[in-house]
Amino acid sequence: MSKNVHDAAYDLEKALGESDDFQELKSLYAQVNADESVKSMFDNFRNMQVELQQKQMQGEQISEDEAQKAQQLFELVQQNDVISKLMSAEQRVSMLIQDINKIVTKPLEELYGTPEQPEQ
Amino acid sequence: MSKNVHDAAYDLEKALGESDDFQELKSLYAQVNADESVKSMFDNFRNMQVELQQKQMQGEQISEDEAQKAQQLFELVQQNDVISKLMSAEQRVSMLIQDINKIVTKPLEELYGTPEQPEQ
């Protein structure tokens, strides 16, 4: 018999929380938060990112001025070693979560098909 | 040592695919698809739902006429026993997936906090 869905989900939560990728993310996040000026720089960048994403999701145009400002802020925060490492770690964890979602929702994908991709 | 994240995700996929809720959904979905007229009614309803959701996500207003049409189509499909059961099964599986997501992403929630809810 297969394991209970909730038990399996808790096992996965544990595996994710204890994974190297997540542990590194946690450590870098703590390092950024421990330094007030680094934290403030990172928060500014994050807020700007969220703002632009919300605009895109609502189908609003992002102006050239906004895009340029975002690029400049990105280059600025990237120069900070800890922030740069944190952003790489976030990307790795984000890819891990994407992997997890793809694997876990496979039964649904097989049932409904993937409308984005034409069937073979 | 904790299990590998991908292995844990595959275990969860298996548990979800073999769960009673998912198996019932699969069986009802097959029943709907086996009857051309029922399938066509359900497809119409589903397409209308997707269309309205896309409008909402893009911040567009849904007209009173559209809302009324949607309600009528909903009442019509609900009268079909298999479709009605299928929609209940879909809701149960959807809640199961929500549960799974909440459990699995808990390490991230603990790290970043939940901006939607004010902290206690």
gemmi code that builds the backbone of each chain (N, CA, C; Angstrom):
import gemmi

chains = {
    "A": [
        ("MET", (0.836, -1.210, 0.000), (0.000, 0.000, 0.000), (0.872, 1.263, 0.000)),
        ("SER", (0.377, 2.250, -0.683), (1.141, 3.489, -0.775), (1.038, 4.295, 0.522)),
        ("LYS", (2.060, 5.084, 0.727), (2.084, 5.930, 1.916), (0.961, 6.970, 1.843)),
        ("ASN", (0.481, 7.386, 2.963), (-0.492, 8.468, 3.059), (0.076, 9.754, 2.439)),
        ("VAL", (-0.781, 10.464, 1.712), (-0.318, 11.669, 1.000), (0.298, 12.690, 1.969)),
        ("HIS", (-0.379, 12.922, 3.102), (0.133, 13.925, 4.037), (1.474, 13.508, 4.651)),
        ("ASP", (1.605, 12.223, 4.996), (2.887, 11.736, 5.524), (4.006, 11.956, 4.507)),
        ("ALA", (3.694, 11.631, 3.245), (4.693, 11.787, 2.186), (5.066, 13.256, 2.007)),
        ("ALA", (4.072, 14.140, 2.176), (4.343, 15.577, 2.052), (5.252, 16.059, 3.192)),
        ("TYR", (4.996, 15.549, 4.410), (5.853, 15.934, 5.545), (7.281, 15.425, 5.360)),
        ("ASP", (7.430, 14.219, 4.794), (8.771, 13.697, 4.506), (9.499, 14.605, 3.513)),
        ("LEU", (8.750, 15.058, 2.523), (9.352, 15.925, 1.506), (9.735, 17.275, 2.119)),
        ("GLU", (8.885, 17.792, 2.979), (9.192, 19.048, 3.665), (10.520, 18.919, 4.432)),
        ("LYS", (10.659, 17.784, 5.128), (11.868, 17.529, 5.921), (13.096, 17.462, 5.005)),
        ("ALA", (12.946, 16.729, 3.902), (14.070, 16.577, 2.969), (14.473, 17.931, 2.384)),
        ("LEU", (13.479, 18.756, 2.051), (13.773, 20.088, 1.501), (14.468, 20.955, 2.552)),
        ("GLY", (13.925, 20.971, 3.764), (14.490, 21.800, 4.827), (15.915, 21.407, 5.202)),
        ("GLU", (16.233, 20.128, 5.054), (17.566, 19.659, 5.427), (18.531, 19.601, 4.236)),
        ("SER", (18.036, 19.931, 3.055), (18.896, 19.852, 1.864), (20.010, 20.894, 1.919)),
        ("ASP", (21.126, 20.606, 1.276), (22.260, 21.542, 1.235), (21.835, 22.887, 0.653)),
        ("ASP", (21.059, 22.827, -0.436), (20.638, 24.067, -1.097), (19.855, 24.956, -0.135)),
        ("PHE", (18.916, 24.355, 0.601), (18.111, 25.171, 1.506), (18.930, 25.663, 2.692)),
        ("GLN", (19.780, 24.810, 3.221), (20.599, 25.209, 4.363), (21.530, 26.375, 3.997)),
        ("GLU", (22.063, 26.329, 2.779), (22.936, 27.424, 2.336), (22.130, 28.719, 2.183)),
        ("LEU", (20.937, 28.597, 1.611), (20.056, 29.763, 1.465), (19.770, 30.390, 2.833)),
        ("LYS", (19.470, 29.543, 3.795), (19.137, 30.007, 5.139), (20.314, 30.763, 5.765)),
        ("SER", (21.489, 30.198, 5.611), (22.689, 30.810, 6.185), (22.986, 32.167, 5.527)),
        ("LEU", (22.864, 32.232, 4.194), (23.139, 33.488, 3.489), (22.086, 34.545, 3.811)),
        ("TYR", (20.850, 34.119, 3.948), (19.767, 35.034, 4.289), (20.024, 35.641, 5.671)),
        ("ALA", (20.487, 34.807, 6.605), (20.820, 35.298, 7.950), (21.973, 36.294, 7.887)),
        ("GLN", (22.948, 36.026, 7.030), (24.097, 36.942, 6.883), (23.646, 38.306, 6.354)),
        ("VAL", (22.754, 38.282, 5.362), (22.258, 39.542, 4.795), (21.470, 40.318, 5.854)),
        ("ASN", (20.621, 39.603, 6.589), (19.790, 40.268, 7.593), (20.594, 40.793, 8.784)),
        ("ALA", (21.773, 40.238, 8.995), (22.589, 40.632, 10.143), (23.265, 41.984, 9.918)),
        ("ASP", (23.350, 42.418, 8.655), (24.022, 43.685, 8.340), (22.979, 44.688, 7.835)),
        ("GLU", (22.713, 45.714, 8.668), (21.614, 46.643, 8.391), (21.716, 47.292, 7.004)),
        ("SER", (22.916, 47.697, 6.601), (23.035, 48.401, 5.318), (22.865, 47.430, 4.147)),
        ("VAL", (23.387, 46.217, 4.303), (23.225, 45.202, 3.251), (21.748, 44.818, 3.141)),
        ("LYS", (21.130, 44.656, 4.299), (19.704, 44.285, 4.339), (18.851, 45.334, 3.632)),
        ("SER", (19.151, 46.595, 3.908), (18.363, 47.678, 3.330), (18.534, 47.722, 1.803)),
        ("MET", (19.761, 47.488, 1.333), (20.022, 47.459, -0.103), (19.242, 46.320, -0.752)),
        ("PHE", (19.295, 45.164, -0.096), (18.602, 43.996, -0.628), (17.077, 44.187, -0.624)),
        ("ASP", (16.557, 44.765, 0.471), (15.108, 45.021, 0.562), (14.632, 45.950, -0.547)),
        ("ASN", (15.408, 46.995, -0.807), (15.071, 47.915, -1.900), (14.938, 47.175, -3.220)),
        ("PHE", (15.935, 46.334, -3.474), (15.947, 45.584, -4.722), (14.739, 44.655, -4.806)),
        ("ARG", (14.493, 43.937, -3.712), (13.384, 42.980, -3.667), (12.040, 43.673, -3.885)),
        ("ASN", (11.844, 44.828, -3.209), (10.591, 45.574, -3.354), (10.360, 46.008, -4.794)),
        ("MET", (11.450, 46.476, -5.410), (11.341, 46.926, -6.794), (10.968, 45.751, -7.699)),
        ("GLN", (11.581, 44.588, -7.446), (11.293, 43.381, -8.222), (9.815, 42.988, -8.112)),
        ("VAL", (9.320, 42.971, -6.865), (7.922, 42.594, -6.623), (6.982, 43.544, -7.351)),
        ("GLU", (7.310, 44.846, -7.266), (6.492, 45.873, -7.914), (6.396, 45.641, -9.430)),
        ("LEU", (7.563, 45.374, -10.053), (7.567, 45.159, -11.500), (6.827, 43.878, -11.878)),
        ("GLN", (6.986, 42.827, -11.048), (6.289, 41.568, -11.323), (4.779, 41.758, -11.258)),
        ("GLN", (4.324, 42.529, -10.262), (2.890, 42.781, -10.146), (2.364, 43.514, -11.367)),
        ("LYS", (3.143, 44.503, -11.832), (2.736, 45.227, -13.046), (2.603, 44.277, -14.229)),
        ("GLN", (3.612, 43.413, -14.395), (3.595, 42.475, -15.517), (2.396, 41.549, -15.438)),
        ("MET", (2.111, 41.055, -14.216), (0.996, 40.130, -14.037), (-0.338, 40.787, -14.361)),
        ("GLN", (-0.409, 42.089, -14.132), (-1.653, 42.800, -14.434), (-1.672, 43.324, -15.867)),
        ("GLY", (-0.673, 42.896, -16.642), (-0.635, 43.267, -18.050), (-0.241, 44.712, -18.304)),
        ("GLU", (0.322, 45.376, -17.261), (0.760, 46.764, -17.445), (2.134, 46.810, -18.105)),
        ("GLN", (2.354, 47.852, -18.876), (3.658, 48.056, -19.510), (4.682, 48.519, -18.479)),
        ("ILE", (5.917, 48.031, -18.617), (7.000, 48.540, -17.774), (7.780, 49.547, -18.609)),
        ("SER", (7.905, 50.768, -18.097), (8.529, 51.826, -18.895), (10.033, 51.594, -19.014)),
        ("GLU", (10.625, 52.213, -20.016), (12.065, 52.083, -20.241), (12.834, 52.595, -19.026)),
        ("ASP", (12.303, 53.654, -18.438), (12.926, 54.244, -17.252), (12.944, 53.247, -16.088)),
        ("GLU", (11.820, 52.584, -15.881), (11.727, 51.582, -14.809), (12.679, 50.410, -15.051)),
        ("ALA", (12.719, 49.944, -16.301), (13.582, 48.813, -16.649), (15.048, 49.155, -16.409)),
        ("GLN", (15.414, 50.407, -16.757), (16.795, 50.862, -16.597), (17.162, 50.949, -15.108)),
        ("LYS", (16.235, 51.500, -14.327), (16.446, 51.615, -12.884), (16.612, 50.232, -12.248)),
        ("ALA", (15.786, 49.286, -12.689), (15.842, 47.919, -12.169), (17.197, 47.292, -12.492)),
        ("GLN", (17.658, 47.518, -13.722), (18.947, 46.964, -14.151), (20.084, 47.546, -13.318)),
        ("GLN", (20.022, 48.864, -13.078), (21.057, 49.525, -12.276), (21.078, 48.993, -10.844)),
        ("LEU", (19.892, 48.833, -10.271), (19.791, 48.334, -8.901), (20.305, 46.896, -8.842)),
        ("PHE", (20.010, 46.118, -9.873), (20.479, 44.738, -9.949), (22.009, 44.692, -9.977)),
        ("GLU", (22.598, 45.553, -10.798), (24.067, 45.575, -10.892), (24.698, 46.006, -9.570)),
        ("LEU", (24.020, 46.952, -8.910), (24.526, 47.425, -7.615), (24.521, 46.309, -6.569)),
        ("VAL", (23.384, 45.631, -6.423), (23.302, 44.599, -5.380), (24.191, 43.400, -5.703)),
        ("GLN", (24.358, 43.118, -6.997), (25.213, 41.998, -7.415), (26.667, 42.193, -6.979)),
        ("GLN", (27.069, 43.469, -6.822), (28.457, 43.742, -6.416), (28.718, 43.345, -4.977)),
        ("ASN", (27.643, 43.217, -4.195), (27.816, 42.751, -2.816), (27.904, 41.224, -2.828)),
        ("ASP", (29.011, 40.724, -2.284), (29.309, 39.297, -2.374), (28.215, 38.427, -1.741)),
        ("VAL", (27.774, 38.813, -0.526), (26.785, 37.978, 0.176), (25.437, 37.998, -0.559)),
        ("ILE", (25.026, 39.201, -1.011), (23.750, 39.295, -1.749), (23.824, 38.480, -3.037)),
        ("SER", (24.961, 38.591, -3.727), (25.131, 37.859, -4.972), (25.013, 36.352, -4.728)),
        ("LYS", (25.665, 35.880, -3.653), (25.563, 34.449, -3.311), (24.131, 34.082, -2.911)),
        ("LEU", (23.478, 34.991, -2.165), (22.095, 34.735, -1.744), (21.181, 34.589, -2.961)),
        ("MET", (21.383, 35.462, -3.945), (20.507, 35.399, -5.122), (20.745, 34.110, -5.912)),
        ("SER", (21.996, 33.643, -5.970), (22.257, 32.349, -6.620), (21.594, 31.217, -5.849)),
        ("ALA", (21.708, 31.278, -4.512), (21.102, 30.232, -3.672), (19.587, 30.233, -3.843)),
        ("GLU", (18.995, 31.429, -3.918), (17.541, 31.519, -4.119), (17.134, 30.882, -5.437)),
        ("GLN", (17.971, 31.102, -6.455), (17.659, 30.540, -7.760), (17.732, 29.010, -7.734)),
        ("ARG", (18.729, 28.485, -7.014), (18.838, 27.025, -6.922), (17.643, 26.423, -6.190)),
        ("VAL", (17.251, 27.062, -5.073), (16.101, 26.550, -4.309), (14.819, 26.683, -5.145)),
        ("SER", (14.710, 27.788, -5.871), (13.546, 27.996, -6.719), (13.464, 26.909, -7.801)),
        ("MET", (14.620, 26.518, -8.359), (14.625, 25.451, -9.361), (14.273, 24.103, -8.727)),
        ("LEU", (14.717, 23.923, -7.491), (14.391, 22.701, -6.762), (12.877, 22.604, -6.543)),
        ("ILE", (12.283, 23.739, -6.153), (10.825, 23.777, -5.938), (10.087, 23.499, -7.251)),
        ("GLN", (10.595, 24.070, -8.338), (9.994, 23.803, -9.651), (10.058, 22.322, -9.991)),
        ("ASP", (11.220, 21.700, -9.724), (11.379, 20.255, -9.921), (10.341, 19.487, -9.120)),
        ("ILE", (10.249, 19.844, -7.836), (9.310, 19.177, -6.931), (7.888, 19.281, -7.479)),
        ("ASN", (7.489, 20.498, -7.850), (6.125, 20.708, -8.370), (5.857, 19.867, -9.604)),
        ("LYS", (6.874, 19.817, -10.477), (6.724, 19.058, -11.719), (6.536, 17.572, -11.412)),
        ("ILE", (7.325, 17.068, -10.476), (7.246, 15.645, -10.117), (5.908, 15.343, -9.441)),
        ("VAL", (5.576, 16.146, -8.425), (4.420, 15.833, -7.582), (3.106, 15.926, -8.363)),
        ("THR", (3.011, 16.909, -9.272), (1.746, 17.098, -9.984), (1.674, 16.285, -11.283)),
        ("LYS", (2.609, 15.339, -11.454), (2.601, 14.512, -12.659), (1.299, 13.727, -12.821)),
        ("PRO", (0.734, 13.143, -11.764), (-0.539, 12.435, -11.945), (-1.612, 13.333, -12.555)),
        ("LEU", (-1.662, 14.608, -12.136), (-2.650, 15.543, -12.678), (-2.341, 15.877, -14.122)),
        ("GLU", (-1.050, 16.038, -14.418), (-0.646, 16.365, -15.784), (-1.018, 15.229, -16.718)),
        ("GLU", (-0.817, 13.986, -16.238), (-1.153, 12.824, -17.060), (-2.653, 12.723, -17.285)),
        ("LEU", (-3.411, 13.150, -16.298), (-4.872, 13.096, -16.415), (-5.385, 14.165, -17.377)),
        ("TYR", (-4.931, 15.404, -17.165), (-5.479, 16.524, -17.934), (-4.684, 16.842, -19.191)),
        ("GLY", (-3.462, 16.306, -19.280), (-2.608, 16.676, -20.394), (-2.017, 18.042, -20.147)),
        ("THR", (-1.059, 18.439, -20.982), (-0.448, 19.762, -20.846), (-0.877, 20.599, -22.029)),
        ("PRO", (-1.845, 21.513, -21.800), (-2.377, 22.301, -22.911), (-1.320, 23.188, -23.579)),
        ("GLU", (-0.234, 23.477, -22.836), (0.807, 24.325, -23.431), (1.546, 23.588, -24.551)),
        ("GLN", (1.715, 22.269, -24.362), (2.458, 21.502, -25.356), (1.507, 20.660, -26.192)),
        ("PRO", (1.631, 20.743, -27.519), (0.781, 19.903, -28.365), (1.073, 18.430, -28.107)),
        ("GLU", (0.017, 17.603, -28.083), (0.225, 16.175, -27.812), (0.893, 15.502, -28.991)),
        ("GLN", (1.736, 14.534, -28.680), (2.484, 13.822, -29.727), (1.578, 12.826, -30.448)),
    ],
    "B": [
        ("MET", (20.356, 10.609, 8.393), (20.390, 11.555, 7.274), (19.025, 11.615, 6.594)),
        ("SER", (18.689, 12.772, 6.114), (17.381, 12.935, 5.484), (17.405, 12.354, 4.066)),
        ("LYS", (16.237, 11.982, 3.630), (16.094, 11.450, 2.278), (16.403, 12.541, 1.255)),
        ("ASN", (16.867, 12.126, 0.127), (17.087, 13.028, -0.999), (15.762, 13.694, -1.407)),
        ("VAL", (15.848, 15.004, -1.728), (14.629, 15.766, -2.054), (13.865, 15.146, -3.230)),
        ("HIS", (14.592, 14.779, -4.267), (13.910, 14.222, -5.446), (13.238, 12.881, -5.135)),
        ("ASP", (13.928, 12.023, -4.371), (13.315, 10.740, -3.979), (12.029, 10.987, -3.201)),
        ("ALA", (12.085, 11.938, -2.266), (10.908, 12.246, -1.446), (9.774, 12.777, -2.329)),
        ("ALA", (10.132, 13.567, -3.360), (9.114, 14.101, -4.272), (8.462, 12.965, -5.067)),
        ("TYR", (9.266, 11.996, -5.512), (8.702, 10.854, -6.251), (7.786, 10.014, -5.362)),
        ("ASP", (8.168, 9.855, -4.084), (7.292, 9.134, -3.145), (5.954, 9.840, -2.996)),
        ("LEU", (6.013, 11.167, -2.919), (4.781, 11.948, -2.776), (3.922, 11.843, -4.038)),
        ("GLU", (4.581, 11.882, -5.189), (3.854, 11.723, -6.459), (3.076, 10.395, -6.452)),
        ("LYS", (3.763, 9.337, -6.016), (3.156, 8.001, -5.969), (1.960, 8.000, -5.013)),
        ("ALA", (2.157, 8.585, -3.831), (1.086, 8.612, -2.832), (-0.129, 9.371, -3.363)),
        ("LEU", (0.123, 10.502, -4.041), (-0.976, 11.294, -4.604), (-1.695, 10.509, -5.695)),
        ("GLY", (-0.930, 9.914, -6.596), (-1.514, 9.170, -7.716), (-2.339, 7.976, -7.250)),
        ("GLU", (-1.944, 7.363, -6.130), (-2.655, 6.174, -5.628), (-3.726, 6.517, -4.592)),
        ("SER", (-3.847, 7.791, -4.250), (-4.821, 8.176, -3.212), (-6.249, 7.965, -3.708)),
        ("ASP", (-7.168, 7.712, -2.778), (-8.582, 7.525, -3.129), (-9.125, 8.734, -3.874)),
        ("ASP", (-8.792, 9.929, -3.380), (-9.297, 11.149, -4.013), (-8.880, 11.227, -5.480)),
        ("PHE", (-7.610, 10.944, -5.754), (-7.149, 11.050, -7.136), (-7.732, 9.940, -8.002)),
        ("GLN", (-7.802, 8.729, -7.454), (-8.355, 7.610, -8.222), (-9.820, 7.858, -8.588)),
        ("GLU", (-10.556, 8.476, -7.668), (-11.957, 8.775, -7.956), (-12.062, 9.851, -9.048)),
        ("LEU", (-11.210, 10.857, -8.930), (-11.170, 11.911, -9.950), (-10.902, 11.312, -11.333)),
        ("LYS", (-9.924, 10.402, -11.392), (-9.529, 9.787, -12.650), (-10.705, 9.008, -13.255)),
        ("SER", (-11.387, 8.254, -12.410), (-12.504, 7.441, -12.878), (-13.647, 8.325, -13.395)),
        ("LEU", (-13.961, 9.402, -12.659), (-15.051, 10.295, -13.084), (-14.682, 11.047, -14.355)),
        ("TYR", (-13.431, 11.428, -14.462), (-12.955, 12.132, -15.659), (-13.101, 11.229, -16.887)),
        ("ALA", (-12.775, 9.949, -16.710), (-12.917, 8.981, -17.801), (-14.387, 8.820, -18.175)),
        ("GLN", (-15.256, 8.812, -17.173), (-16.693, 8.679, -17.449), (-17.220, 9.864, -18.247)),
        ("VAL", (-16.777, 11.068, -17.879), (-17.210, 12.266, -18.611), (-16.706, 12.216, -20.051)),
        ("ASN", (-15.440, 11.836, -20.211), (-14.858, 11.816, -21.554), (-15.444, 10.727, -22.446)),
        ("ALA", (-16.028, 9.704, -21.827), (-16.570, 8.576, -22.600), (-17.895, 8.934, -23.273)),
        ("ASP", (-18.544, 9.988, -22.787), (-19.838, 10.378, -23.352), (-19.689, 11.722, -24.072)),
        ("GLU", (-19.791, 11.669, -25.403), (-19.485, 12.836, -26.235), (-20.302, 14.074, -25.840)),
        ("SER", (-21.583, 13.898, -25.553), (-22.437, 15.068, -25.270), (-22.110, 15.635, -23.871)),
        ("VAL", (-21.838, 14.741, -22.914), (-21.453, 15.195, -21.573), (-20.097, 15.909, -21.643)),
        ("LYS", (-19.177, 15.315, -22.383), (-17.852, 15.912, -22.537), (-17.937, 17.314, -23.132)),
        ("SER", (-18.768, 17.469, -24.146), (-18.889, 18.753, -24.823), (-19.478, 19.807, -23.872)),
        ("MET", (-20.459, 19.394, -23.053), (-21.048, 20.310, -22.072), (-19.990, 20.747, -21.054)),
        ("PHE", (-19.228, 19.766, -20.598), (-18.198, 20.062, -19.598), (-17.091, 20.940, -20.185)),
        ("ASP", (-16.684, 20.651, -21.413), (-15.635, 21.454, -22.067), (-16.073, 22.914, -22.201)),
        ("ASN", (-17.330, 23.117, -22.603), (-17.866, 24.480, -22.714), (-17.749, 25.231, -21.397)),
        ("PHE", (-18.154, 24.550, -20.332), (-18.106, 25.160, -19.010), (-16.662, 25.472, -18.614)),
        ("ARG", (-15.783, 24.504, -18.818), (-14.368, 24.678, -18.452), (-13.729, 25.840, -19.220)),
        ("ASN", (-14.019, 25.911, -20.533), (-13.456, 26.993, -21.352), (-13.913, 28.367, -20.862)),
        ("MET", (-15.198, 28.432, -20.515), (-15.750, 29.700, -20.029), (-15.073, 30.086, -18.712)),
        ("GLN", (-14.874, 29.085, -17.849), (-14.210, 29.323, -16.559), (-12.793, 29.877, -16.751)),
        ("VAL", (-12.038, 29.221, -17.636), (-10.653, 29.635, -17.900), (-10.620, 31.068, -18.426)),
        ("GLU", (-11.563, 31.365, -19.353), (-11.640, 32.696, -19.948), (-11.872, 33.772, -18.872)),
        ("LEU", (-12.831, 33.504, -17.976), (-13.136, 34.479, -16.919), (-11.962, 34.625, -15.952)),
        ("GLN", (-11.300, 33.496, -15.634), (-10.143, 33.563, -14.738), (-9.026, 34.412, -15.334)),
        ("GLN", (-8.803, 34.228, -16.641), (-7.751, 35.011, -17.305), (-8.079, 36.499, -17.260)),
        ("LYS", (-9.332, 36.818, -17.483), (-9.755, 38.225, -17.397), (-9.462, 38.788, -16.009)),
        ("GLN", (-9.874, 38.024, -14.979), (-9.672, 38.482, -13.605), (-8.198, 38.691, -13.296)),
        ("MET", (-7.359, 37.724, -13.770), (-5.925, 37.823, -13.492), (-5.307, 39.050, -14.153)),
        ("GLN", (-5.892, 39.434, -15.287), (-5.363, 40.618, -15.978), (-6.044, 41.898, -15.508)),
        ("GLY", (-6.816, 41.774, -14.427), (-7.437, 42.957, -13.836), (-8.599, 43.512, -14.631)),
        ("GLU", (-9.108, 42.705, -15.599), (-10.257, 43.173, -16.395), (-11.561, 42.956, -15.632)),
        ("GLN", (-12.524, 43.832, -15.876), (-13.841, 43.680, -15.273), (-14.615, 42.568, -15.971)),
        ("ILE", (-15.374, 41.793, -15.170), (-16.278, 40.805, -15.754), (-17.675, 41.419, -15.767)),
        ("SER", (-18.264, 41.461, -16.968), (-19.566, 42.133, -17.095), (-20.654, 41.323, -16.405)),
        ("GLU", (-21.781, 42.005, -16.093), (-22.898, 41.339, -15.444), (-23.436, 40.231, -16.346)),
        ("ASP", (-23.437, 40.515, -17.640), (-23.904, 39.540, -18.625), (-23.055, 38.270, -18.580)),
        ("GLU", (-21.742, 38.454, -18.545), (-20.831, 37.311, -18.495), (-21.026, 36.499, -17.214)),
        ("ALA", (-21.160, 37.223, -16.081), (-21.338, 36.563, -14.793), (-22.621, 35.733, -14.782)),
        ("GLN", (-23.668, 36.302, -15.386), (-24.960, 35.618, -15.428), (-24.887, 34.361, -16.297)),
        ("LYS", (-24.228, 34.498, -17.456), (-24.038, 33.370, -18.362), (-23.253, 32.249, -17.671)),
        ("ALA", (-22.236, 32.634, -16.935), (-21.401, 31.666, -16.222), (-22.225, 30.919, -15.184)),
        ("GLN", (-23.052, 31.665, -14.469), (-23.906, 31.076, -13.436), (-24.895, 30.079, -14.063)),
        ("GLN", (-25.478, 30.477, -15.196), (-26.433, 29.590, -15.880), (-25.755, 28.298, -16.342)),
        ("LEU", (-24.556, 28.447, -16.921), (-23.807, 27.290, -17.410), (-23.428, 26.380, -16.235)),
        ("PHE", (-23.074, 26.995, -15.113), (-22.730, 26.241, -13.907), (-23.935, 25.415, -13.435)),
        ("GLU", (-25.100, 26.059, -13.384), (-26.311, 25.348, -12.937), (-26.668, 24.209, -13.888)),
        ("LEU", (-26.457, 24.458, -15.187), (-26.743, 23.432, -16.190), (-25.845, 22.205, -16.003)),
        ("VAL", (-24.529, 22.426, -15.903), (-23.621, 21.277, -15.806), (-23.788, 20.553, -14.466)),
        ("GLN", (-24.131, 21.309, -13.417), (-24.327, 20.706, -12.103), (-25.470, 19.689, -12.100)),
        ("GLN", (-26.425, 19.874, -13.034), (-27.553, 18.943, -13.095), (-27.145, 17.573, -13.601)),
        ("ASN", (-26.014, 17.522, -14.295), (-25.512, 16.221, -14.741), (-24.769, 15.560, -13.582)),
        ("ASP", (-25.221, 14.362, -13.237), (-24.707, 13.696, -12.040), (-23.200, 13.452, -12.097)),
        ("VAL", (-22.719, 12.945, -13.245), (-21.286, 12.615, -13.341), (-20.437, 13.888, -13.282)),
        ("ILE", (-20.861, 14.939, -13.998), (-20.114, 16.197, -13.971), (-20.101, 16.776, -12.560)),
        ("SER", (-21.248, 16.719, -11.913), (-21.348, 17.248, -10.558), (-20.382, 16.522, -9.612)),
        ("LYS", (-20.338, 15.183, -9.742), (-19.391, 14.400, -8.935), (-17.952, 14.724, -9.309)),
        ("LEU", (-17.709, 14.888, -10.624), (-16.360, 15.205, -11.085), (-15.883, 16.536, -10.484)),
        ("MET", (-16.780, 17.532, -10.472), (-16.377, 18.840, -9.948), (-16.102, 18.768, -8.443)),
        ("SER", (-16.873, 17.949, -7.720), (-16.578, 17.754, -6.293), (-15.220, 17.077, -6.115)),
        ("ALA", (-14.968, 16.053, -6.949), (-13.693, 15.336, -6.852), (-12.525, 16.267, -7.175)),
        ("GLU", (-12.718, 17.130, -8.179), (-11.667, 18.090, -8.538), (-11.371, 19.023, -7.373)),
        ("GLN", (-12.436, 19.416, -6.670), (-12.260, 20.322, -5.547), (-11.487, 19.644, -4.414)),
        ("ARG", (-11.809, 18.352, -4.175), (-11.092, 17.627, -3.127), (-9.611, 17.477, -3.469)),
        ("VAL", (-9.323, 17.137, -4.738), (-7.919, 16.979, -5.134), (-7.208, 18.336, -5.089)),
        ("SER", (-7.921, 19.378, -5.496), (-7.334, 20.713, -5.450), (-6.970, 21.114, -4.010)),
        ("MET", (-7.840, 20.750, -3.060), (-7.546, 21.051, -1.656), (-6.374, 20.220, -1.136)),
        ("LEU", (-6.288, 18.989, -1.645), (-5.163, 18.120, -1.279), (-3.848, 18.729, -1.780)),
        ("ILE", (-3.871, 19.238, -3.013), (-2.680, 19.870, -3.587), (-2.324, 21.131, -2.797)),
        ("GLN", (-3.331, 21.884, -2.396), (-3.076, 23.071, -1.563), (-2.422, 22.687, -0.242)),
        ("ASP", (-2.953, 21.607, 0.379), (-2.362, 21.078, 1.610), (-0.887, 20.723, 1.393)),
        ("ILE", (-0.653, 19.969, 0.314), (0.708, 19.532, -0.009), (1.631, 20.741, -0.147)),
        ("ASN", (1.193, 21.725, -0.927), (2.013, 22.922, -1.151), (2.337, 23.634, 0.150)),
        ("LYS", (1.334, 23.725, 1.014), (1.507, 24.409, 2.291), (2.544, 23.678, 3.155)),
        ("ILE", (2.423, 22.346, 3.174), (3.351, 21.542, 3.979), (4.768, 21.633, 3.408)),
        ("VAL", (4.883, 21.389, 2.098), (6.211, 21.259, 1.486), (6.992, 22.575, 1.523)),
        ("THR", (6.280, 23.695, 1.326), (6.992, 24.979, 1.266), (7.122, 25.640, 2.644)),
        ("LYS", (6.836, 24.885, 3.703), (6.940, 25.437, 5.047), (8.349, 25.941, 5.373)),
        ("PRO", (9.406, 25.219, 4.974), (10.750, 25.752, 5.260), (10.956, 27.150, 4.675)),
        ("LEU", (10.419, 27.386, 3.466), (10.552, 28.704, 2.836), (9.723, 29.746, 3.562)),
        ("GLU", (8.529, 29.339, 3.985), (7.646, 30.256, 4.694), (8.292, 30.681, 6.005)),
        ("GLU", (8.920, 29.718, 6.676), (9.584, 30.033, 7.949), (10.763, 30.977, 7.744)),
        ("LEU", (11.410, 30.815, 6.584), (12.567, 31.670, 6.302), (12.128, 33.093, 5.947)),
        ("TYR", (11.175, 33.195, 5.031), (10.791, 34.512, 4.516), (9.633, 35.143, 5.249)),
        ("GLY", (8.899, 34.343, 6.048), (7.699, 34.866, 6.677), (6.576, 34.903, 5.671)),
        ("THR", (5.354, 35.173, 6.157), (4.211, 35.262, 5.254), (3.729, 36.700, 5.215)),
        ("PRO", (4.085, 37.432, 4.146), (3.744, 38.851, 4.062), (2.232, 39.102, 4.046)),
        ("GLU", (1.440, 38.055, 3.635), (-0.006, 38.258, 3.578), (-0.604, 38.419, 4.983)),
        ("GLN", (-0.006, 37.683, 5.946), (-0.545, 37.733, 7.303), (0.332, 38.583, 8.207)),
        ("PRO", (-0.288, 39.524, 8.938), (0.503, 40.340, 9.861), (1.133, 39.454, 10.936)),
        ("GLU", (2.393, 39.741, 11.271), (3.066, 38.903, 12.271), (2.515, 39.176, 13.653)),
        ("GLN", (2.414, 38.111, 14.435), (1.859, 38.230, 15.788), (2.878, 38.875, 16.724)),
    ],
}
model = gemmi.Model(1)
for chain_id, residues in chains.items():
    chain = gemmi.Chain(chain_id)
    for i, (resn, *xyz) in enumerate(residues, 1):
        res = gemmi.Residue()
        res.name, res.seqid = resn, gemmi.SeqId(i, " ")
        for name, pos in zip(("N", "CA", "C"), xyz):
            atom = gemmi.Atom()
            atom.name, atom.element = name, gemmi.Element(name[0])
            atom.pos, atom.b_iso = gemmi.Position(*pos), 0.0
            res.add_atom(atom)
        chain.add_residue(res)
    model.add_chain(chain)
structure = gemmi.Structure()
structure.add_model(model)
structure.setup_entities()
